[in-house]
Amino acid sequence: MLAWPLQTGGYDLNLFTSPPDCNFLCSVCHGVLKRPVRLPCSHIFCKKCILRWLARQKTCPCCRVEVRRRKMVHVNKLQRTIGRLEVKCKNAEAGCLVTCPLAHRKGHQDSCPFELMACPNEGCTARVLRGTLAEHQRQCQQGAQQRCPLGCGATLGPVERVQHNCYRELRDAWSERQQRSRPLLLCVLRHVRQVHRATNLIRGQLAQLGNFLEEDDALLLGAPQEEAEATPEGNIGAEESGAQGHSAL
């Protein structure tokens, strides 16, 4: 059996209610096998232990036969057998007397009244037993004022937290604001309609003014042309009259 630093990959022997069979022990960490794997040479180790070993040496810790990692096999049947071994609660020293199969230990731990829990009150750093947590919360000084857990930002006392419903309050506040803003909205709409009518009136007047200016421009441009056409005819008449006068003489 090889000695190995205390960085064990297996289960602590003190965890079990009775000493485990020696066949369930890892030759590297000397703890009870956790996730056991078997090498081609048939020796069995904790998966974590043998991987750490093979990272430094490529041989079996027991027989020194060369080992390839892809040749390792998980021993699921052995793992299930170890999972049925009776163990103590990890809080046994705190007073928990419960024992259960190793495979069910995690489930018990999640409900064990002797498990240390952090106080959920903001600003409180106390850690108390799960069984006394409710009483601690009632007496906790930090529990007097807490922020709303729903995120609205309100600071609430114990009584206020029971009655507080920021979703309902925000909805009521929104409805009240809508009722207050409705007259203002109607007034704005009325002014918009008035502006729209005034704009249409101005647009029509501008169109009429444009038509008038076009007609006036046409008259102004036509008058010089008529005068220019009239002047040559007058000159021709005068010349003819003068010619006849000279002939008579």
C-alpha positions in Angstrom: 0.0 0.0 0.0 1.4 3.3 -1.1 1.5 6.5 1.0 0.1 9.6 -0.5 -0.3 13.3 0.6 -3.5 14.2 2.4 -5.1 15.5 -0.8 -7.5 12.5 -0.7 -9.8 11.8 -3.6 -11.9 9.2 -1.7 -14.3 9.3 1.2 -13.0 9.8 4.8 -13.2 6.6 6.8 -14.7 8.6 9.8 -17.7 9.3 7.7 -19.0 5.7 7.9 -20.9 4.2 10.8 -18.8 1.1 10.7 -15.3 0.4 9.2 -15.7 -0.3 5.5 -14.3 -3.5 3.9 -10.7 -3.2 2.9 -11.7 -4.0 -0.7 -13.4 -0.7 -0.8 -10.3 1.3 0.0 -8.1 3.2 -2.5 -4.4 2.2 -2.5 -3.4 5.8 -3.2 -5.4 7.9 -0.7 -6.4 5.1 1.7 -10.0 6.5 1.7 -13.1 4.7 0.5 -13.2 4.6 -3.3 -15.0 7.5 -5.0 -15.9 7.0 -8.6 -13.7 3.8 -8.8 -11.9 2.9 -12.0 -10.0 -0.3 -12.8 -6.7 -0.5 -14.7 -5.9 -3.3 -17.1 -3.8 -4.8 -14.3 -7.1 -5.2 -12.3 -6.1 -2.7 -9.6 -8.8 -0.3 -8.6 -8.4 3.4 -7.5 -10.4 6.6 -7.0 -10.6 8.3 -10.4 -9.3 11.5 -9.1 -6.4 9.8 -7.3 -5.2 7.7 -10.3 -5.4 10.7 -12.7 -3.3 12.7 -10.4 -0.8 9.9 -10.1 -0.6 9.3 -13.9 0.0 12.9 -14.5 3.4 12.3 -12.8 4.0 8.6 -13.6 2.7 6.3 -16.3 2.6 3.2 -14.2 0.2 1.5 -11.8 0.8 2.6 -8.2 0.7 -1.0 -7.0 2.4 -3.2 -9.6 4.3 -0.6 -11.7 2.8 -1.9 -14.9 2.7 0.7 -17.6 -0.8 2.3 -17.9 -2.6 4.2 -20.6 -5.5 6.4 -19.5 -7.8 5.2 -22.3 -7.6 1.7 -20.9 -9.2 2.7 -17.6 -12.7 1.3 -16.9 -15.4 2.7 -14.5 -16.5 0.1 -12.0 -20.2 1.1 -11.7 -21.2 -2.0 -9.8 -18.7 -1.4 -7.1 -19.7 2.3 -7.0 -23.4 1.2 -6.4 -22.3 -1.2 -3.6 -20.3 1.6 -1.9 -23.3 3.9 -2.3 -25.3 1.6 0.0 -22.8 1.8 2.9 -24.3 3.5 5.9 -22.8 6.9 6.7 -23.3 9.6 9.4 -24.5 13.1 8.6 -21.6 15.6 8.1 -23.2 17.6 10.9 -22.9 14.8 13.4 -20.6 16.8 15.6 -23.1 19.6 15.7 -25.7 17.2 17.0 -27.3 15.5 14.0 -27.9 11.8 14.8 -29.2 10.8 11.3 -27.5 8.0 9.4 -28.3 7.1 5.8 -26.8 5.3 2.7 -23.9 7.2 1.2 -25.9 7.8 -2.0 -28.6 9.6 0.0 -26.3 11.8 2.0 -26.6 14.8 -0.2 -30.4 14.7 0.0 -30.3 14.7 3.8 -27.8 17.5 3.9 -30.1 19.8 1.9 -32.7 19.5 4.7 -30.6 18.8 7.8 -31.7 21.2 10.6 -28.0 21.2 11.8 -26.7 22.6 8.5 -25.2 26.1 8.9 -27.0 28.7 6.8 -26.3 32.3 6.1 -28.9 34.8 7.2 -30.7 36.1 4.1 -31.2 39.6 5.6 -29.1 42.1 3.7 -26.2 43.3 5.8 -26.3 40.4 8.3 -23.2 38.1 8.2 -24.4 35.6 10.8 -24.4 31.8 10.0 -27.0 29.9 12.0 -28.4 26.3 12.1 -31.1 25.8 9.5 -33.5 24.7 12.4 -33.1 28.1 14.1 -33.0 30.3 11.0 -36.6 31.4 11.2 -36.3 32.5 14.8 -33.0 34.3 13.9 -34.7 36.2 11.1 -37.5 37.4 13.4 -34.9 38.8 15.8 -32.3 39.9 13.3 -31.6 43.6 13.6 -30.7 43.7 9.9 -34.2 42.4 9.1 -35.9 45.6 10.3 -35.3 47.3 6.9 -34.7 45.5 3.7 -34.9 46.4 0.0 -37.7 45.0 -2.0 -36.6 41.6 -3.4 -38.6 42.3 -6.6 -36.2 45.1 -7.5 -38.4 48.2 -7.2 -35.8 49.8 -4.9 -38.2 50.4 -1.9 -36.9 49.9 1.6 -39.4 48.0 3.7 -39.9 47.0 7.3 -41.2 43.5 8.3 -44.9 44.5 8.2 -44.5 46.4 4.9 -42.8 43.4 3.3 -45.8 41.3 4.0 -48.2 43.7 2.3 -45.8 45.1 -0.3 -46.7 44.4 -4.0 -44.7 46.7 -6.2 -46.2 45.3 -9.4 -49.7 46.2 -8.2 -48.6 49.6 -6.9 -46.8 50.5 -10.2 -49.9 49.4 -12.1 -52.2 51.6 -10.0 -49.8 54.5 -10.3 -49.7 54.1 -14.1 -53.5 54.0 -14.2 -53.7 57.1 -12.1 -51.2 58.9 -14.3 -53.2 58.0 -17.4 -56.4 59.4 -15.8 -54.6 62.7 -15.0 -53.0 63.0 -18.5 -56.2 62.2 -20.4 -57.6 65.9 -20.3 -54.1 67.2 -21.3 -54.0 64.8 -24.2 -57.4 65.8 -25.4 -56.4 69.5 -25.2 -53.3 68.8 -27.2 -55.3 66.9 -29.8 -57.8 69.8 -30.1 -54.9 72.3 -30.7 -53.4 70.0 -33.3 -56.7 69.9 -35.2 -56.8 73.8 -35.0 -53.3 74.1 -36.3 -54.1 71.6 -39.1 -57.1 73.6 -40.2 -55.2 76.8 -40.1 -52.4 75.2 -42.1 -54.8 74.1 -44.8 -56.3 77.6 -45.0 -52.9 79.2 -45.4 -52.0 76.6 -48.0 -55.1 77.4 -50.0 -54.5 81.2 -49.8 -50.9 80.7 -50.9 -52.1 78.7 -53.9 -54.5 81.5 -54.9 -51.8 84.1 -54.5 -49.5 82.0 -56.7 -52.1 81.8 -59.4 -52.7 85.6 -59.2 -49.0 86.3 -59.5 -48.7 84.0 -62.5 -51.5 85.8 -64.3 -50.0 89.2 -63.4 -46.6 88.1 -64.7 -48.2 87.0 -68.0 -49.8 90.4 -68.5 -46.6 92.2 -67.7 -44.6 90.1 -70.2 -47.3 90.4 -72.9 -47.5 94.3 -73.0 -44.0 95.1 -74.3 -44.5 92.5 -77.1 -47.7 94.3 -78.3 -45.9 97.7 -78.3 -43.0 96.2 -80.3 -45.4 94.8 -82.9 -47.3 98.1 -83.2 -44.3 100.3 -83.8 -43.1 98.8 -87.1 -46.6 99.0 -88.6 -46.8 102.8 -87.8 -43.4 103.4 -89.3 -44.4 101.7 -92.5 -47.6 103.8 -92.8 -45.6 107.0 -92.3 -43.1 106.0 -94.9 -45.8 105.3 -97.5 -47.5 108.7 -96.8 -44.2 110.5 -97.3 -43.5 108.7 -100.6 -46.9 109.7 -102.0 -46.3 113.3 -101.0 -43.0 113.4 -102.9 -44.7 112.0 -106.0 -47.3 114.6 -106.0 -44.7 117.3 -105.9 
